[in-house]
Amino acid sequence: MRAALLQWLGDLADDATYDEDGPGEPDDVAAVRAVLPLIYEAARPYLVDPDLLIREAAVHAAAMTLAAPELADPSRSSCRWSAAL
């Protein structure tokens, strides 16, 4: 279940960062982009999970948030980055 939820978070983040306008309604895309740091923070503890499926899903979720400029460039982010990998 945890892997499926992390996969879904990654897919959601990917949809919101697919291109400049995103694939959805502008307000919906903006709302998801606003929570990209939260998606990253939700996935971060599972980047080192002993279960491979959970770890892979966490990497997917965290990676999909990196299209957000404030997360891709740590100098512009208030997010705490982990050297988990």
C-alpha positions in Angstrom: 0.0 0.0 0.0 2.8 2.4 0.9 4.6 1.9 -2.4 1.3 2.5 -4.3 0.7 5.7 -2.5 4.2 6.9 -3.1 3.9 6.0 -6.8 0.6 8.0 -6.9 2.3 11.0 -5.3 5.1 10.8 -7.9 2.6 10.5 -10.8 0.7 13.5 -9.4 3.9 15.6 -9.2 4.9 14.5 -12.7 1.5 15.6 -14.1 1.9 19.0 -12.5 5.4 19.5 -13.9 5.0 17.9 -17.3 5.2 21.2 -19.1 4.8 24.9 -18.5 1.0 24.7 -18.4 0.6 21.2 -17.1 -2.0 18.7 -18.3 -4.8 19.9 -16.1 -6.8 23.0 -15.3 -4.5 25.9 -14.4 -5.8 26.2 -10.9 -5.4 22.5 -10.2 -1.9 22.4 -11.6 -1.0 25.5 -9.5 -2.4 23.8 -6.4 -0.3 20.6 -7.0 2.8 22.6 -7.7 2.3 24.4 -4.4 2.5 21.1 -2.5 5.5 19.7 -4.4 7.8 20.4 -1.4 5.3 18.4 0.8 5.4 15.5 -1.7 9.2 15.5 -1.5 9.1 15.6 2.3 6.6 12.8 2.4 8.8 10.6 0.2 12.1 11.4 1.8 12.0 9.1 4.8 11.3 6.1 2.5 14.4 6.7 0.2 16.3 4.3 2.4 13.4 1.9 3.2 14.5 -1.8 3.3 11.7 -2.8 1.0 12.8 -2.3 -2.6 9.3 -1.5 -3.9 8.8 1.2 -1.4 12.3 2.6 -2.0 11.8 2.7 -5.7 8.4 4.4 -5.3 9.9 7.0 -3.0 12.7 7.7 -5.5 10.1 8.2 -8.2 8.0 10.6 -6.0 11.1 12.6 -4.9 12.5 12.8 -8.4 9.3 14.0 -9.9 9.4 17.0 -7.6 12.7 18.2 -8.9 11.1 19.9 -11.9 10.0 22.5 -9.4 12.8 25.2 -9.6 12.6 25.8 -5.8 13.4 22.1 -5.2 15.8 21.5 -8.1 18.1 24.3 -6.9 18.8 23.8 -3.2 20.1 27.3 -2.9 16.6 28.6 -3.7 14.8 26.2 -1.4 13.8 26.3 2.3 13.4 22.5 2.0 15.9 20.4 4.0 17.7 18.1 1.6 18.8 14.7 2.7 21.9 12.8 1.7 19.9 9.6 2.0 21.1 8.2 -1.3 
